[in-house]
Amino acid sequence: MKKYLIILILCVGTLAWADEGEKFCNDPKAWEHFNSMVKEYPADVSLQILHALKIGLCVKIQNNSITPSEATELFNNMVDSAADLRGKENASEGQNF
């Protein structure tokens, strides 16, 4: 259940980031939320990957090798992929009963 909760929280936060592409890297509240989740769930590999991806995408934005809109789209795609993977993992765990 925690797995779904984390992805849901990320998806809701991501929708806010998608609406304001320029704020993708410059939203202190979003970073505070994301960083606190990473600390709270250090063993959550998907969350750690998404966090690292966002950091890397912000570096690319700063280097002008990608636009904020492109970064937001890539990040949202990875959130969707992580959610799909979690759903498959949970479905296979349920089959073990």
Backbone bond lengths (Angstrom), bond angles and torsions (degrees), N, CA, C in turn:
res aa  C-N    CA-C-N  psi(-1)  N-CA   C-N-CA  omega(-1)  CA-C   N-CA-C  phi
1 M - - - 1.452 - - 1.521 111.08 -
2 K 1.349 116.28 -38.56 1.462 120.04 178.41 1.520 110.81 -57.95
3 K 1.334 115.61 -36.43 1.462 119.72 -178.03 1.523 110.52 -60.91
4 Y 1.313 117.11 -43.55 1.458 120.04 179.11 1.508 111.38 -67.76
5 L 1.319 116.67 -37.83 1.456 121.05 -179.81 1.524 110.77 -62.02
6 I 1.312 117.18 -44.18 1.460 120.70 -179.49 1.521 110.79 -64.03
7 I 1.308 117.27 -45.63 1.469 120.10 179.22 1.523 109.93 -64.39
8 L 1.329 118.14 -40.21 1.458 120.46 178.54 1.524 110.59 -61.54
9 I 1.322 116.77 -44.94 1.466 120.74 178.94 1.523 109.90 -60.83
10 L 1.322 116.79 -43.25 1.460 119.74 179.34 1.517 111.48 -65.25
11 C 1.314 117.05 -40.75 1.466 119.86 -179.16 1.522 111.02 -63.76
12 V 1.301 117.09 -42.92 1.460 120.21 179.59 1.518 109.61 -63.75
13 G 1.322 117.30 -44.44 1.460 120.94 177.76 1.508 111.94 -64.23
14 T 1.313 116.59 -37.17 1.455 120.79 -179.24 1.512 111.27 -66.62
15 L 1.325 117.68 -36.71 1.459 119.74 178.41 1.520 110.49 -61.01
16 A 1.296 117.10 -37.50 1.461 120.14 177.19 1.517 109.96 -65.87
17 W 1.331 117.17 -40.76 1.465 120.26 178.96 1.522 110.70 -66.31
18 A 1.325 116.80 -37.48 1.460 119.81 -177.99 1.515 111.45 -65.10
19 D 1.327 117.22 -33.26 1.452 120.43 -179.86 1.528 112.36 -67.72
20 E 1.298 116.65 -28.34 1.458 120.93 -177.65 1.526 108.87 -127.75
21 G 1.338 116.31 77.60 1.451 122.34 -176.40 1.521 113.90 -52.63
22 E 1.322 116.93 -35.38 1.459 120.17 -179.87 1.523 111.64 -66.91
23 K 1.314 117.29 -24.67 1.462 121.11 -179.14 1.528 111.99 -89.69
24 F 1.293 118.14 4.07 1.464 121.33 -177.53 1.517 111.19 -50.88
25 C 1.311 117.43 -41.23 1.466 121.86 -178.46 1.520 113.16 -107.32
26 N 1.299 117.78 -8.83 1.460 121.10 -170.97 1.515 113.73 -118.69
27 D 1.316 117.28 37.02 1.452 121.22 178.92 1.529 108.46 -117.57
28 P 1.338 117.68 95.55 1.460 120.74 -176.28 1.532 113.99 -55.55
29 K 1.330 117.76 -37.80 1.465 120.09 179.95 1.526 111.25 -65.62
30 A 1.331 116.44 -40.74 1.463 120.10 178.72 1.529 110.49 -65.23
31 W 1.331 117.02 -42.23 1.467 120.37 177.95 1.525 110.86 -64.76
32 E 1.312 116.98 -41.77 1.470 120.60 179.64 1.531 109.91 -59.78
33 H 1.322 115.85 -44.92 1.465 121.14 178.88 1.528 110.64 -62.94
34 F 1.316 116.31 -48.64 1.458 121.38 -177.83 1.526 110.21 -62.73
35 N 1.332 117.43 -46.60 1.468 121.19 -179.14 1.530 111.53 -63.90
36 S 1.317 117.21 -36.26 1.469 119.01 178.64 1.521 110.79 -68.73
37 M 1.325 117.71 -36.22 1.465 120.80 177.12 1.516 111.00 -65.10
38 V 1.334 116.43 -40.41 1.463 120.81 179.67 1.527 110.17 -62.60
39 K 1.333 116.40 -39.72 1.471 120.35 178.12 1.525 111.59 -70.08
40 E 1.317 116.42 -37.64 1.461 120.47 -177.74 1.526 112.21 -71.74
41 Y 1.333 116.97 -31.34 1.467 121.66 -177.42 1.531 110.46 -125.39
42 P 1.341 117.77 64.59 1.465 120.11 -175.75 1.531 114.30 -64.88
43 A 1.316 117.94 -22.44 1.463 121.12 -179.54 1.521 113.13 -89.33
44 D 1.310 117.52 -1.35 1.461 121.32 -179.29 1.526 108.51 -82.07
45 V 1.314 115.58 98.84 1.458 121.59 -174.75 1.532 111.44 -61.88
46 S 1.309 117.78 -42.83 1.466 120.21 -179.35 1.522 110.99 -61.46
47 L 1.307 116.38 -42.48 1.457 120.64 179.03 1.527 110.51 -64.17
48 Q 1.323 117.12 -42.41 1.464 121.08 179.48 1.535 110.75 -63.74
49 I 1.318 116.20 -39.36 1.471 120.32 178.25 1.527 110.34 -64.73
50 L 1.322 117.11 -44.66 1.466 120.11 179.79 1.531 110.84 -63.73
51 H 1.302 116.89 -38.59 1.466 121.09 178.12 1.532 110.19 -63.13
52 A 1.324 115.90 -47.72 1.468 120.28 179.02 1.528 111.23 -63.00
53 L 1.315 116.31 -39.08 1.466 120.46 178.13 1.519 110.80 -61.44
54 K 1.325 116.90 -45.28 1.461 120.07 -179.53 1.528 110.62 -62.30
55 I 1.313 116.83 -42.72 1.473 120.59 177.43 1.524 109.89 -59.23
56 G 1.326 116.31 -47.66 1.462 120.75 -179.86 1.520 112.95 -63.69
57 L 1.315 116.50 -40.21 1.466 119.73 178.64 1.526 110.55 -64.90
58 C 1.314 117.32 -35.82 1.469 120.09 178.41 1.535 110.72 -67.83
59 V 1.314 116.95 -35.67 1.471 119.91 175.05 1.523 109.50 -63.27
60 K 1.321 116.58 -43.74 1.460 120.10 178.95 1.527 111.80 -63.53
61 I 1.330 117.50 -37.09 1.468 120.74 176.30 1.525 109.65 -63.29
62 Q 1.331 116.46 -45.38 1.461 121.05 179.48 1.521 111.84 -61.49
63 N 1.325 116.99 -32.57 1.468 121.96 179.03 1.525 112.51 -85.80
64 N 1.319 116.14 3.12 1.465 122.59 -179.32 1.524 113.62 58.09
65 S 1.326 115.97 31.82 1.457 118.45 176.58 1.528 112.18 -100.25
66 I 1.338 115.44 -2.72 1.456 121.14 177.05 1.530 107.31 -155.71
67 T 1.311 116.30 148.82 1.472 119.76 179.20 1.530 109.22 -88.15
68 P 1.331 116.63 159.37 1.464 118.81 175.34 1.534 112.37 -58.06
69 S 1.299 117.25 -36.48 1.469 120.07 178.52 1.521 111.44 -64.74
70 E 1.327 116.26 -42.86 1.466 119.65 177.97 1.529 110.63 -64.44
71 A 1.326 116.47 -41.48 1.465 120.70 179.11 1.518 110.69 -62.42
72 T 1.318 116.16 -43.24 1.461 120.61 179.71 1.522 110.53 -62.45
73 E 1.319 116.77 -42.74 1.466 120.16 179.20 1.530 111.21 -63.41
74 L 1.329 116.72 -45.13 1.465 120.03 178.07 1.527 111.31 -61.12
75 F 1.318 116.27 -44.70 1.455 120.24 -179.57 1.529 110.92 -62.73
76 N 1.319 116.50 -45.86 1.463 120.25 179.52 1.525 111.36 -61.24
77 N 1.329 116.78 -38.72 1.466 120.65 177.23 1.524 111.15 -62.02
78 M 1.332 116.71 -39.86 1.456 119.81 179.34 1.526 111.59 -70.84
79 V 1.317 117.80 -35.89 1.466 120.61 175.46 1.534 108.85 -61.43
80 D 1.327 116.74 -44.47 1.461 120.44 177.70 1.526 111.26 -60.67
81 S 1.338 116.59 -42.90 1.464 120.91 179.18 1.526 111.00 -63.47
82 A 1.324 116.23 -42.61 1.468 119.93 178.70 1.524 110.75 -63.39
83 A 1.319 116.71 -40.63 1.468 120.61 178.65 1.524 110.68 -64.61
84 D 1.332 117.16 -41.63 1.462 120.82 178.18 1.528 110.83 -62.72
85 L 1.330 116.18 -43.24 1.456 120.78 179.99 1.519 110.57 -63.62
86 R 1.321 116.65 -42.37 1.465 120.33 179.00 1.524 110.64 -62.74
87 G 1.316 115.58 -40.40 1.458 118.85 178.92 1.519 111.51 -62.45
88 K 1.316 116.98 -41.47 1.465 121.22 178.48 1.521 111.15 -66.52
89 E 1.352 116.71 -41.18 1.461 120.44 178.52 1.523 110.62 -62.33
90 N 1.318 116.42 -44.94 1.464 120.03 -179.07 1.521 111.24 -67.15
91 A 1.325 117.07 -35.75 1.463 120.33 178.49 1.534 110.43 -65.51
92 S 1.338 116.36 -41.22 1.468 118.72 -179.88 1.513 111.22 -71.37
93 E 1.339 117.92 -32.19 1.466 120.99 176.49 1.523 109.94 -65.52
94 G 1.304 117.07 -37.08 1.460 121.65 -179.88 1.513 112.31 -68.00
95 Q 1.320 117.77 -25.95 1.452 121.90 -179.59 1.514 112.52 -75.52
96 N 1.318 116.58 -14.29 1.462 119.75 -177.81 1.527 112.56 -78.30
97 F 1.301 119.55 -4.67 1.464 121.22 -178.06 1.485 112.03 -78.70
